[in-house]
Amino acid sequence: MDAEIISVGTEILLGNIVNTNARYLSQKLAQAGIEVHFQTVVGDNPARIMSAVEIAYTRASLVIMTGGLGPTKDDITKEMLADYFGRKLVYDEKALQMMERLLKRVQKESLLQSLKKQALVPEDSLILYNHHGTAPGIIMEKDGKICILLPGPPKEMEPMFEEYCMDYLEKLSHKVLVSYNVKMKDFDHAPVIIVGEAPVADALGALLDNENPTVATYAKDDGCLIRVTAQAADREKALALLEPVIKEIRSILKDEYIQYIAEEDHE
């Protein structure tokens, strides 16, 4: 299964906030064995949101969207996706009750009327109740297309994803992705000379053409990073695929030039 992440919010396009949601979701999708080939950012505009969704479904069967679920007039993500999936909006009583309880705790009952819009959800959808804010998330499925709508604030989006979405996505995927890092530095020189990406890539040669595990090099400020990623039915099988490739990398590049980070990559 391929996925696309769509981040909704004019404030992202203007550079007013950093889009950490896309980074977080890409990491989590990789752990679930789902590949992300595209990330899109779109402003709070009905036509452009609909265009982004239509394009996304030409190249992915799963679309995850963050932002635009709030109470204001420019929060229109839910409405656009309800139209796309042909669903009418109905009040979810549990979401409304949770909102009421939250507002009473913080003594803001007067805000309830303006926030009721967030309790409107597409009918026949899976509702992801928000324990860290007010807007619920939503999962819709139709004709092989899946859309997951999540709140924009990371403090709401991340726990919601952990609570509901990881189990849901792992049931959709028949594989896991596991990555390990190898860091390159030249320890024979003082001060340390940072090894560049080009000589490392040249030395690895055909390994960079591997399909499973894949081997990729990245230029970092403190040296070249080599990321080795395996796909398999479970983590143990993925690790078995990784081990001989990592050994070969160490053999090619010599142990004294390698600082191996012996832990799974969650960057």
DRENPA-3360 file (N, C-alpha, C; in nm, 2 decimals, always signed):
BEGIN
1 = MDAEIISV = +0.08/-0.12/+0.00/+0.00/+0.00/+0.00/+0.09/+0.12/+0.00 ~ +0.05/+0.22/-0.09/+0.12/+0.35/-0.09/+0.04/+0.45/-0.03 ~ +0.10/+0.55/+0.03/+0.03/+0.66/+0.10/+0.08/+0.79/+0.05 ~ -0.01/+0.89/+0.07/+0.03/+1.03/+0.05/-0.02/+1.11/+0.17 ~ +0.07/+1.20/+0.22/+0.03/+1.29/+0.33/+0.00/+1.43/+0.28 ~ -0.12/+1.48/+0.32/-0.16/+1.61/+0.28/-0.17/+1.70/+0.41 ~ -0.09/+1.80/+0.41/-0.10/+1.89/+0.53/-0.18/+2.01/+0.49 ~ -0.28/+2.04/+0.56/-0.37/+2.16/+0.52/-0.34/+2.27/+0.62;
9 = GTEILLGN = -0.32/+2.39/+0.56/-0.30/+2.51/+0.64/-0.22/+2.62/+0.57 ~ -0.29/+2.73/+0.55/-0.22/+2.84/+0.49/-0.10/+2.89/+0.57 ~ -0.10/+2.87/+0.70/+0.01/+2.91/+0.79/+0.13/+2.83/+0.76 ~ +0.12/+2.71/+0.71/+0.24/+2.63/+0.67/+0.30/+2.68/+0.55 ~ +0.21/+2.72/+0.45/+0.26/+2.77/+0.32/+0.33/+2.91/+0.34 ~ +0.29/+2.98/+0.44/+0.35/+3.11/+0.47/+0.47/+3.10/+0.55 ~ +0.50/+2.98/+0.60/+0.62/+2.97/+0.68/+0.60/+3.01/+0.83 ~ +0.48/+3.03/+0.87/+0.45/+3.07/+1.00/+0.47/+2.96/+1.10;
17 = IVNTNARY = +0.45/+2.83/+1.06/+0.48/+2.72/+1.14/+0.55/+2.61/+1.07 ~ +0.63/+2.53/+1.14/+0.70/+2.42/+1.07/+0.62/+2.30/+1.07 ~ +0.62/+2.23/+0.95/+0.53/+2.12/+0.93/+0.60/+1.99/+0.99 ~ +0.59/+1.98/+1.12/+0.64/+1.86/+1.18/+0.55/+1.73/+1.17 ~ +0.43/+1.76/+1.14/+0.33/+1.65/+1.12/+0.37/+1.55/+1.01 ~ +0.41/+1.60/+0.90/+0.45/+1.52/+0.79/+0.57/+1.43/+0.82 ~ +0.67/+1.49/+0.89/+0.78/+1.41/+0.93/+0.74/+1.29/+1.02 ~ +0.66/+1.33/+1.12/+0.61/+1.23/+1.22/+0.54/+1.11/+1.15;
25 = LSQKLAQA = +0.44/+1.15/+1.06/+0.36/+1.05/+0.99/+0.44/+0.96/+0.90 ~ +0.54/+1.02/+0.83/+0.63/+0.94/+0.74/+0.70/+0.84/+0.82 ~ +0.75/+0.87/+0.94/+0.82/+0.78/+1.02/+0.73/+0.66/+1.07 ~ +0.61/+0.70/+1.11/+0.52/+0.60/+1.16/+0.47/+0.51/+1.05 ~ +0.44/+0.56/+0.93/+0.40/+0.48/+0.82/+0.51/+0.38/+0.78 ~ +0.63/+0.43/+0.78/+0.74/+0.34/+0.75/+0.74/+0.22/+0.85 ~ +0.72/+0.25/+0.97/+0.72/+0.14/+1.07/+0.61/+0.04/+1.05 ~ +0.50/+0.09/+0.99/+0.38/+0.01/+0.96/+0.40/-0.06/+0.83;
33 = GIEVHFQT = +0.51/-0.04/+0.76/+0.53/-0.10/+0.63/+0.46/-0.04/+0.51 ~ +0.42/+0.09/+0.53/+0.35/+0.16/+0.42/+0.44/+0.27/+0.37 ~ +0.46/+0.27/+0.24/+0.55/+0.36/+0.17/+0.48/+0.49/+0.14 ~ +0.55/+0.60/+0.17/+0.51/+0.74/+0.13/+0.59/+0.79/+0.02 ~ +0.53/+0.82/-0.09/+0.60/+0.87/-0.21/+0.58/+1.02/-0.23 ~ +0.48/+1.07/-0.17/+0.45/+1.21/-0.19/+0.40/+1.28/-0.06 ~ +0.44/+1.40/-0.04/+0.39/+1.49/+0.07/+0.34/+1.62/+0.00 ~ +0.22/+1.66/+0.04/+0.16/+1.78/-0.02/+0.12/+1.88/+0.09;
41 = VVGDNPAR = +0.14/+2.01/+0.07/+0.09/+2.11/+0.15/+0.00/+2.20/+0.07 ~ -0.12/+2.22/+0.13/-0.22/+2.30/+0.06/-0.28/+2.40/+0.15 ~ -0.32/+2.52/+0.11/-0.38/+2.62/+0.19/-0.53/+2.59/+0.22 ~ -0.59/+2.67/+0.30/-0.73/+2.66/+0.33/-0.82/+2.71/+0.23 ~ -0.82/+2.64/+0.11/-0.90/+2.68/+0.00/-0.98/+2.56/-0.06 ~ -1.11/+2.57/-0.07/-1.19/+2.45/-0.11/-1.14/+2.39/-0.24 ~ -1.12/+2.47/-0.35/-1.09/+2.41/-0.48/-0.95/+2.35/-0.47 ~ -0.86/+2.41/-0.40/-0.72/+2.36/-0.40/-0.71/+2.23/-0.31;
49 = IMSAVEIA = -0.79/+2.23/-0.20/-0.79/+2.11/-0.12/-0.85/+1.99/-0.20 ~ -0.96/+2.01/-0.27/-1.02/+1.91/-0.35/-0.92/+1.86/-0.46 ~ -0.85/+1.96/-0.53/-0.76/+1.92/-0.63/-0.64/+1.84/-0.57 ~ -0.59/+1.87/-0.46/-0.49/+1.80/-0.39/-0.53/+1.65/-0.36 ~ -0.66/+1.64/-0.32/-0.71/+1.51/-0.29/-0.73/+1.42/-0.41 ~ -0.78/+1.48/-0.52/-0.80/+1.41/-0.64/-0.67/+1.36/-0.70 ~ -0.57/+1.45/-0.70/-0.44/+1.41/-0.75/-0.38/+1.30/-0.66 ~ -0.39/+1.31/-0.53/-0.33/+1.21/-0.44/-0.39/+1.07/-0.47;
57 = YTRASLVI = -0.52/+1.06/-0.50/-0.57/+0.93/-0.52/-0.54/+0.87/-0.66 ~ -0.47/+0.95/-0.74/-0.42/+0.89/-0.87/-0.29/+0.82/-0.85 ~ -0.23/+0.84/-0.73/-0.10/+0.77/-0.70/-0.09/+0.71/-0.57 ~ -0.20/+0.70/-0.49/-0.19/+0.64/-0.36/-0.34/+0.59/-0.33 ~ -0.35/+0.48/-0.25/-0.48/+0.44/-0.21/-0.51/+0.48/-0.07 ~ -0.41/+0.53/+0.00/-0.43/+0.58/+0.14/-0.38/+0.73/+0.14 ~ -0.47/+0.82/+0.19/-0.44/+0.96/+0.21/-0.46/+0.99/+0.35 ~ -0.35/+1.05/+0.41/-0.36/+1.10/+0.55/-0.35/+1.25/+0.55;
65 = MTGGLGPT = -0.45/+1.32/+0.61/-0.46/+1.46/+0.61/-0.45/+1.52/+0.75 ~ -0.38/+1.62/+0.77/-0.38/+1.69/+0.90/-0.42/+1.83/+0.88 ~ -0.49/+1.88/+0.98/-0.53/+2.02/+0.98/-0.67/+2.05/+0.92 ~ -0.73/+2.16/+0.95/-0.86/+2.20/+0.89/-0.98/+2.13/+0.96 ~ -0.97/+2.08/+1.08/-1.08/+2.02/+1.15/-1.14/+2.11/+1.26 ~ -1.09/+2.23/+1.27/-1.13/+2.32/+1.38/-1.27/+2.38/+1.36 ~ -1.30/+2.48/+1.44/-1.43/+2.54/+1.44/-1.46/+2.66/+1.35 ~ -1.35/+2.71/+1.29/-1.36/+2.84/+1.22/-1.41/+2.81/+1.07;
73 = KDDITKEM = -1.44/+2.92/+1.00/-1.50/+2.91/+0.87/-1.39/+2.85/+0.77 ~ -1.26/+2.88/+0.80/-1.16/+2.83/+0.70/-1.12/+2.69/+0.74 ~ -1.17/+2.63/+0.84/-1.15/+2.48/+0.87/-1.25/+2.40/+0.79 ~ -1.20/+2.36/+0.67/-1.30/+2.29/+0.57/-1.25/+2.16/+0.52 ~ -1.15/+2.10/+0.58/-1.10/+1.97/+0.54/-1.20/+1.86/+0.55 ~ -1.27/+1.85/+0.66/-1.37/+1.75/+0.68/-1.49/+1.77/+0.58 ~ -1.53/+1.89/+0.55/-1.64/+1.91/+0.46/-1.60/+1.87/+0.32 ~ -1.48/+1.91/+0.28/-1.43/+1.87/+0.14/-1.42/+1.72/+0.13;
81 = LADYFGRK = -1.37/+1.65/+0.23/-1.36/+1.50/+0.21/-1.50/+1.43/+0.22 ~ -1.59/+1.49/+0.30/-1.72/+1.43/+0.30/-1.79/+1.45/+0.17 ~ -1.77/+1.56/+0.10/-1.82/+1.57/-0.04/-1.75/+1.47/-0.13 ~ -1.62/+1.46/-0.12/-1.55/+1.37/-0.21/-1.60/+1.22/-0.19 ~ -1.62/+1.18/-0.07/-1.67/+1.04/-0.04/-1.82/+1.03/-0.05 ~ -1.89/+1.14/-0.08/-2.04/+1.13/-0.09/-2.11/+1.10/+0.04 ~ -2.06/+1.16/+0.15/-2.12/+1.14/+0.29/-2.18/+1.27/+0.34 ~ -2.29/+1.26/+0.40/-2.34/+1.38/+0.47/-2.29/+1.39/+0.61;
89 = LVYDEKAL = -2.29/+1.51/+0.66/-2.24/+1.53/+0.80/-2.35/+1.52/+0.90 ~ -2.32/+1.45/+1.01/-2.41/+1.43/+1.12/-2.34/+1.45/+1.25 ~ -2.42/+1.49/+1.35/-2.36/+1.51/+1.48/-2.32/+1.37/+1.55 ~ -2.20/+1.37/+1.60/-2.16/+1.25/+1.68/-2.18/+1.29/+1.83 ~ -2.27/+1.22/+1.89/-2.31/+1.25/+2.03/-2.19/+1.23/+2.13 ~ -2.11/+1.13/+2.11/-2.00/+1.11/+2.20/-1.90/+1.22/+2.19 ~ -1.87/+1.26/+2.06/-1.77/+1.37/+2.05/-1.82/+1.50/+2.11 ~ -1.95/+1.52/+2.10/-2.02/+1.64/+2.16/-2.01/+1.64/+2.31;
97 = QMMERLLK = -2.04/+1.52/+2.37/-2.03/+1.50/+2.51/-1.89/+1.52/+2.56 ~ -1.79/+1.47/+2.49/-1.65/+1.48/+2.53/-1.61/+1.63/+2.53 ~ -1.66/+1.70/+2.43/-1.63/+1.84/+2.42/-1.69/+1.92/+2.53 ~ -1.81/+1.89/+2.57/-1.88/+1.95/+2.68/-1.80/+1.93/+2.81 ~ -1.76/+1.81/+2.83/-1.69/+1.78/+2.96/-1.55/+1.85/+2.96 ~ -1.48/+1.86/+2.85/-1.35/+1.93/+2.84/-1.37/+2.08/+2.87 ~ -1.47/+2.14/+2.81/-1.49/+2.28/+2.83/-1.54/+2.31/+2.97 ~ -1.61/+2.22/+3.04/-1.65/+2.25/+3.17/-1.53/+2.24/+3.27;
105 = RVQKESLL = -1.44/+2.15/+3.24/-1.32/+2.14/+3.32/-1.23/+2.27/+3.31 ~ -1.23/+2.33/+3.20/-1.15/+2.45/+3.18/-1.23/+2.58/+3.19 ~ -1.36/+2.56/+3.23/-1.45/+2.67/+3.26/-1.47/+2.76/+3.14 ~ -1.49/+2.69/+3.02/-1.52/+2.77/+2.90/-1.64/+2.72/+2.83 ~ -1.75/+2.71/+2.91/-1.88/+2.66/+2.85/-1.93/+2.75/+2.74 ~ -1.90/+2.88/+2.75/-1.95/+2.97/+2.65/-1.89/+2.94/+2.51 ~ -1.78/+2.87/+2.50/-1.73/+2.84/+2.37/-1.79/+2.72/+2.30 ~ -1.88/+2.65/+2.37/-1.93/+2.52/+2.32/-2.01/+2.55/+2.19;
113 = QSLKKQAL = -2.09/+2.65/+2.18/-2.17/+2.67/+2.06/-2.08/+2.69/+1.93 ~ -1.97/+2.76/+1.95/-1.88/+2.78/+1.83/-1.80/+2.65/+1.80 ~ -1.78/+2.57/+1.90/-1.71/+2.44/+1.87/-1.79/+2.33/+1.83 ~ -1.92/+2.34/+1.83/-2.01/+2.23/+1.79/-1.98/+2.18/+1.65 ~ -1.94/+2.27/+1.57/-1.90/+2.23/+1.43/-1.81/+2.11/+1.42 ~ -1.72/+2.10/+1.52/-1.62/+1.99/+1.52/-1.69/+1.86/+1.55 ~ -1.81/+1.85/+1.61/-1.87/+1.73/+1.64/-1.95/+1.68/+1.52 ~ -1.96/+1.75/+1.41/-2.02/+1.71/+1.29/-1.92/+1.61/+1.22;
121 = VPEDSLIL = -1.96/+1.49/+1.18/-1.87/+1.40/+1.12/-1.94/+1.33/+1.00 ~ -1.87/+1.28/+0.90/-1.93/+1.21/+0.79/-2.00/+1.08/+0.84 ~ -2.11/+1.06/+0.79/-2.19/+0.94/+0.83/-2.11/+0.81/+0.78 ~ -2.13/+0.70/+0.85/-2.07/+0.57/+0.82/-1.92/+0.58/+0.81 ~ -1.86/+0.66/+0.91/-1.72/+0.67/+0.92/-1.67/+0.62/+1.06 ~ -1.54/+0.59/+1.07/-1.48/+0.55/+1.19/-1.43/+0.68/+1.26 ~ -1.48/+0.70/+1.38/-1.45/+0.83/+1.45/-1.34/+0.80/+1.55 ~ -1.24/+0.89/+1.55/-1.12/+0.88/+1.64/-1.14/+0.99/+1.74;
129 = YNHHGTAP = -1.18/+0.95/+1.86/-1.21/+1.05/+1.96/-1.09/+1.11/+2.02 ~ -1.10/+1.24/+2.04/-0.98/+1.33/+2.08/-0.98/+1.34/+2.23 ~ -0.87/+1.28/+2.29/-0.86/+1.30/+2.44/-0.76/+1.41/+2.48 ~ -0.72/+1.48/+2.38/-0.62/+1.59/+2.41/-0.66/+1.72/+2.34 ~ -0.79/+1.73/+2.30/-0.84/+1.85/+2.23/-0.99/+1.83/+2.21 ~ -1.04/+1.90/+2.11/-1.18/+1.89/+2.08/-1.22/+1.83/+1.95 ~ -1.14/+1.85/+1.84/-1.18/+1.79/+1.71/-1.15/+1.64/+1.70 ~ -1.25/+1.56/+1.67/-1.22/+1.42/+1.65/-1.16/+1.40/+1.52;
137 = GIIMEKDG = -1.08/+1.29/+1.51/-1.03/+1.24/+1.38/-1.13/+1.15/+1.31 ~ -1.11/+1.12/+1.18/-1.21/+1.04/+1.10/-1.13/+0.95/+1.01 ~ -1.19/+0.83/+0.99/-1.14/+0.74/+0.89/-1.25/+0.71/+0.79 ~ -1.23/+0.72/+0.66/-1.34/+0.69/+0.56/-1.28/+0.59/+0.46 ~ -1.36/+0.50/+0.42/-1.32/+0.40/+0.32/-1.43/+0.39/+0.21 ~ -1.38/+0.38/+0.09/-1.48/+0.37/-0.02/-1.40/+0.33/-0.15 ~ -1.45/+0.22/-0.22/-1.40/+0.18/-0.35/-1.24/+0.17/-0.34 ~ -1.19/+0.11/-0.24/-1.05/+0.09/-0.23/-0.97/+0.21/-0.19;
145 = KICILLPG = -1.03/+0.32/-0.16/-0.97/+0.44/-0.12/-0.99/+0.46/+0.03 ~ -0.88/+0.50/+0.10/-0.89/+0.52/+0.25/-0.84/+0.66/+0.27 ~ -0.91/+0.73/+0.36/-0.87/+0.87/+0.40/-0.87/+0.87/+0.55 ~ -0.76/+0.92/+0.61/-0.76/+0.94/+0.76/-0.74/+1.09/+0.78 ~ -0.83/+1.15/+0.85/-0.83/+1.30/+0.88/-0.79/+1.31/+1.03 ~ -0.69/+1.39/+1.05/-0.63/+1.41/+1.19/-0.62/+1.56/+1.22 ~ -0.63/+1.60/+1.35/-0.61/+1.74/+1.38/-0.48/+1.79/+1.35 ~ -0.46/+1.92/+1.33/-0.34/+1.98/+1.30/-0.24/+1.99/+1.41;
153 = PPKEMEPM = -0.28/+2.03/+1.53/-0.19/+2.05/+1.64/-0.12/+1.92/+1.68 ~ +0.01/+1.91/+1.67/+0.09/+1.79/+1.70/+0.05/+1.73/+1.84 ~ +0.02/+1.81/+1.94/-0.01/+1.76/+2.07/-0.14/+1.68/+2.07 ~ -0.23/+1.70/+1.97/-0.35/+1.63/+1.95/-0.33/+1.51/+1.85 ~ -0.26/+1.55/+1.74/-0.25/+1.45/+1.63/-0.17/+1.33/+1.67 ~ -0.05/+1.35/+1.73/+0.04/+1.24/+1.76/-0.03/+1.14/+1.86 ~ -0.08/+1.18/+1.97/-0.15/+1.07/+2.05/-0.27/+1.01/+1.99 ~ -0.34/+1.08/+1.91/-0.45/+1.02/+1.83/-0.40/+0.91/+1.74;
161 = FEEYCMDY = -0.30/+0.94/+1.67/-0.24/+0.85/+1.57/-0.19/+0.72/+1.65 ~ -0.12/+0.74/+1.76/-0.07/+0.63/+1.84/-0.19/+0.54/+1.89 ~ -0.30/+0.61/+1.93/-0.41/+0.53/+1.99/-0.49/+0.45/+1.89 ~ -0.51/+0.51/+1.78/-0.61/+0.45/+1.68/-0.54/+0.40/+1.56 ~ -0.45/+0.48/+1.50/-0.41/+0.46/+1.36/-0.31/+0.35/+1.34 ~ -0.21/+0.33/+1.44/-0.11/+0.23/+1.41/-0.17/+0.09/+1.40 ~ -0.26/+0.05/+1.49/-0.32/-0.08/+1.48/-0.40/-0.09/+1.35 ~ -0.47/+0.01/+1.31/-0.55/+0.01/+1.19/-0.46/-0.01/+1.07;
169 = LEKLSHKV = -0.35/+0.06/+1.06/-0.26/+0.06/+0.95/-0.18/-0.07/+0.94 ~ -0.14/-0.13/+1.05/-0.07/-0.25/+1.05/-0.15/-0.37/+1.00 ~ -0.29/-0.36/+1.02/-0.38/-0.46/+0.96/-0.39/-0.45/+0.81 ~ -0.36/-0.33/+0.76/-0.37/-0.31/+0.61/-0.24/-0.36/+0.54 ~ -0.13/-0.35/+0.62/+0.00/-0.38/+0.56/+0.04/-0.52/+0.59 ~ +0.11/-0.59/+0.49/+0.16/-0.72/+0.51/+0.31/-0.72/+0.52 ~ +0.37/-0.61/+0.56/+0.51/-0.61/+0.57/+0.55/-0.50/+0.68 ~ +0.67/-0.50/+0.72/+0.73/-0.40/+0.81/+0.85/-0.35/+0.74;
177 = LVSYNVKM = +0.89/-0.22/+0.77/+1.01/-0.17/+0.72/+1.10/-0.14/+0.85 ~ +1.23/-0.19/+0.84/+1.32/-0.16/+0.95/+1.45/-0.10/+0.89 ~ +1.49/+0.01/+0.95/+1.61/+0.08/+0.91/+1.72/+0.08/+1.02 ~ +1.84/+0.07/+0.98/+1.96/+0.09/+1.07/+2.05/+0.19/+1.00 ~ +2.12/+0.26/+1.09/+2.21/+0.36/+1.04/+2.36/+0.32/+1.06 ~ +2.44/+0.36/+0.97/+2.59/+0.35/+0.98/+2.64/+0.49/+0.96 ~ +2.71/+0.54/+1.06/+2.77/+0.67/+1.05/+2.92/+0.67/+1.01 ~ +2.96/+0.75/+0.92/+3.10/+0.75/+0.87/+3.18/+0.87/+0.92;
185 = KDFDHAPV = +3.29/+0.84/+0.99/+3.39/+0.94/+1.02/+3.53/+0.88/+1.01 ~ +3.62/+0.97/+0.98/+3.76/+0.92/+0.97/+3.83/+0.95/+1.11 ~ +3.85/+0.84/+1.19/+3.90/+0.86/+1.32/+4.05/+0.86/+1.33 ~ +4.12/+0.84/+1.21/+4.27/+0.83/+1.21/+4.33/+0.97/+1.21 ~ +4.25/+1.07/+1.20/+4.31/+1.21/+1.19/+4.27/+1.29/+1.31 ~ +4.35/+1.39/+1.34/+4.32/+1.48/+1.45/+4.35/+1.62/+1.40 ~ +4.26/+1.71/+1.40/+4.12/+1.69/+1.44/+4.05/+1.59/+1.34 ~ +3.93/+1.55/+1.38/+3.85/+1.45/+1.29/+3.82/+1.51/+1.16;
193 = IIVGEAPV = +3.85/+1.44/+1.05/+3.81/+1.48/+0.91/+3.68/+1.41/+0.88 ~ +3.58/+1.48/+0.85/+3.45/+1.43/+0.82/+3.46/+1.37/+0.68 ~ +3.41/+1.24/+0.67/+3.41/+1.17/+0.54/+3.29/+1.22/+0.46 ~ +3.31/+1.26/+0.34/+3.20/+1.31/+0.25/+3.12/+1.19/+0.19 ~ +3.00/+1.23/+0.13/+2.91/+1.13/+0.08/+2.97/+1.07/-0.05 ~ +3.03/+1.14/-0.14/+3.07/+1.09/-0.27/+3.17/+0.98/-0.26 ~ +3.28/+0.99/-0.18/+3.37/+0.87/-0.17/+3.30/+0.75/-0.11 ~ +3.21/+0.77/-0.01/+3.14/+0.66/+0.05/+3.05/+0.59/-0.06;
201 = ADALGALL = +2.98/+0.67/-0.13/+2.89/+0.61/-0.23/+2.97/+0.53/-0.34 ~ +3.09/+0.59/-0.38/+3.17/+0.52/-0.48/+3.22/+0.39/-0.42 ~ +3.26/+0.39/-0.30/+3.31/+0.26/-0.24/+3.20/+0.16/-0.23 ~ +3.08/+0.20/-0.20/+2.97/+0.10/-0.18/+2.93/+0.04/-0.31 ~ +2.94/+0.12/-0.42/+2.92/+0.07/-0.55/+2.78/+0.01/-0.57 ~ +2.78/-0.12/-0.61/+2.66/-0.19/-0.65/+2.56/-0.21/-0.53 ~ +2.61/-0.20/-0.41/+2.52/-0.21/-0.29/+2.41/-0.11/-0.30 ~ +2.44/+0.01/-0.35/+2.34/+0.11/-0.36/+2.23/+0.08/-0.46;
209 = DNENPTVA = +2.25/-0.03/-0.54/+2.14/-0.07/-0.63/+2.05/-0.18/-0.57 ~ +2.09/-0.23/-0.45/+2.01/-0.33/-0.38/+1.86/-0.29/-0.37 ~ +1.77/-0.39/-0.39/+1.63/-0.37/-0.38/+1.58/-0.40/-0.24 ~ +1.63/-0.50/-0.17/+1.59/-0.54/-0.04/+1.69/-0.62/+0.03 ~ +1.77/-0.56/+0.12/+1.76/-0.43/+0.18/+1.81/-0.32/+0.08 ~ +1.75/-0.20/+0.09/+1.81/-0.09/+0.02/+1.92/-0.02/+0.10 ~ +2.01/+0.04/+0.03/+2.12/+0.11/+0.09/+2.13/+0.25/+0.03 ~ +2.13/+0.35/+0.11/+2.13/+0.49/+0.07/+2.23/+0.57/+0.15;
217 = TYAKDDGC = +2.29/+0.67/+0.09/+2.39/+0.75/+0.16/+2.33/+0.89/+0.16 ~ +2.36/+0.96/+0.28/+2.31/+1.10/+0.30/+2.42/+1.18/+0.36 ~ +2.44/+1.30/+0.30/+2.54/+1.40/+0.35/+2.48/+1.47/+0.48 ~ +2.56/+1.46/+0.59/+2.52/+1.52/+0.72/+2.63/+1.61/+0.76 ~ +2.60/+1.71/+0.85/+2.70/+1.80/+0.89/+2.82/+1.73/+0.96 ~ +2.79/+1.62/+1.03/+2.90/+1.55/+1.10/+2.95/+1.43/+1.03 ~ +2.92/+1.42/+0.90/+2.97/+1.30/+0.83/+2.87/+1.24/+0.74 ~ +2.90/+1.13/+0.67/+2.81/+1.06/+0.58/+2.73/+0.96/+0.66;
225 = LIRVTAQA = +2.60/+0.96/+0.64/+2.51/+0.86/+0.70/+2.47/+0.76/+0.59 ~ +2.48/+0.63/+0.63/+2.44/+0.52/+0.54/+2.31/+0.46/+0.61 ~ +2.21/+0.46/+0.54/+2.08/+0.40/+0.59/+2.05/+0.27/+0.51 ~ +2.04/+0.16/+0.59/+2.01/+0.03/+0.53/+1.86/+0.00/+0.58 ~ +1.78/-0.03/+0.48/+1.63/-0.05/+0.51/+1.59/-0.19/+0.45 ~ +1.52/-0.27/+0.53/+1.47/-0.40/+0.48/+1.32/-0.41/+0.50 ~ +1.26/-0.47/+0.40/+1.12/-0.50/+0.41/+1.10/-0.65/+0.43 ~ +1.01/-0.69/+0.52/+0.98/-0.83/+0.55/+0.85/-0.84/+0.62;
233 = ADREKALA = +0.81/-0.96/+0.64/+0.68/-0.99/+0.70/+0.68/-0.95/+0.85 ~ +0.79/-0.95/+0.92/+0.80/-0.91/+1.06/+0.94/-0.86/+1.08 ~ +0.96/-0.80/+1.20/+1.08/-0.73/+1.23/+1.20/-0.83/+1.24 ~ +1.18/-0.95/+1.29/+1.29/-1.05/+1.30/+1.34/-1.09/+1.16 ~ +1.25/-1.11/+1.06/+1.29/-1.14/+0.93/+1.36/-1.02/+0.86 ~ +1.32/-0.90/+0.89/+1.38/-0.78/+0.84/+1.53/-0.77/+0.89 ~ +1.54/-0.80/+1.02/+1.68/-0.79/+1.08/+1.77/-0.90/+1.02 ~ +1.72/-1.01/+0.99/+1.80/-1.12/+0.92/+1.84/-1.07/+0.79;
241 = LLEPVIKE = +1.76/-1.00/+0.72/+1.81/-0.94/+0.59/+1.91/-0.83/+0.60 ~ +1.90/-0.75/+0.71/+1.99/-0.64/+0.73/+2.13/-0.69/+0.77 ~ +2.14/-0.79/+0.85/+2.27/-0.83/+0.91/+2.38/-0.85/+0.80 ~ +2.36/-0.93/+0.70/+2.47/-0.95/+0.61/+2.51/-0.83/+0.53 ~ +2.41/-0.74/+0.50/+2.44/-0.62/+0.43/+2.53/-0.52/+0.51 ~ +2.49/-0.51/+0.64/+2.57/-0.42/+0.73/+2.71/-0.48/+0.74 ~ +2.72/-0.61/+0.75/+2.86/-0.67/+0.76/+2.94/-0.64/+0.64 ~ +2.88/-0.64/+0.52/+2.95/-0.61/+0.40/+2.99/-0.47/+0.39;
249 = IRSILKDE = +2.90/-0.38/+0.44/+2.94/-0.24/+0.44/+3.06/-0.21/+0.53 ~ +3.06/-0.28/+0.65/+3.17/-0.26/+0.74/+3.30/-0.32/+0.68 ~ +3.29/-0.43/+0.60/+3.41/-0.49/+0.54/+3.46/-0.39/+0.43 ~ +3.37/-0.33/+0.35/+3.42/-0.25/+0.24/+3.48/-0.12/+0.30 ~ +3.42/-0.06/+0.40/+3.47/+0.07/+0.45/+3.56/+0.06/+0.57 ~ +3.60/-0.06/+0.62/+3.69/-0.08/+0.72/+3.63/-0.03/+0.86 ~ +3.64/-0.11/+0.96/+3.59/-0.09/+1.09/+3.64/+0.04/+1.15 ~ +3.77/+0.07/+1.13/+3.82/+0.19/+1.20/+3.77/+0.32/+1.14;
257 = YIQYIAEE = +3.69/+0.32/+1.03/+3.63/+0.44/+0.98/+3.48/+0.45/+1.00 ~ +3.43/+0.36/+1.08/+3.29/+0.35/+1.10/+3.25/+0.37/+1.25 ~ +3.16/+0.45/+1.27/+3.09/+0.46/+1.40/+2.95/+0.40/+1.37 ~ +2.93/+0.28/+1.42/+2.80/+0.21/+1.39/+2.70/+0.24/+1.50 ~ +2.59/+0.30/+1.46/+2.48/+0.32/+1.56/+2.40/+0.20/+1.56 ~ +2.42/+0.11/+1.66/+2.35/-0.02/+1.67/+2.21/-0.01/+1.72 ~ +2.13/+0.07/+1.66/+1.99/+0.07/+1.70/+1.90/+0.11/+1.58 ~ +1.78/+0.07/+1.59/+1.68/+0.09/+1.49/+1.67/+0.24/+1.46;
265 = DHE = +1.66/+0.28/+1.34/+1.65/+0.42/+1.30/+1.51/+0.47/+1.31 ~ +1.49/+0.57/+1.40/+1.36/+0.64/+1.41/+1.37/+0.79/+1.38 ~ +1.47/+0.83/+1.30/+1.48/+0.97/+1.26/+1.36/+1.01/+1.18;
% end
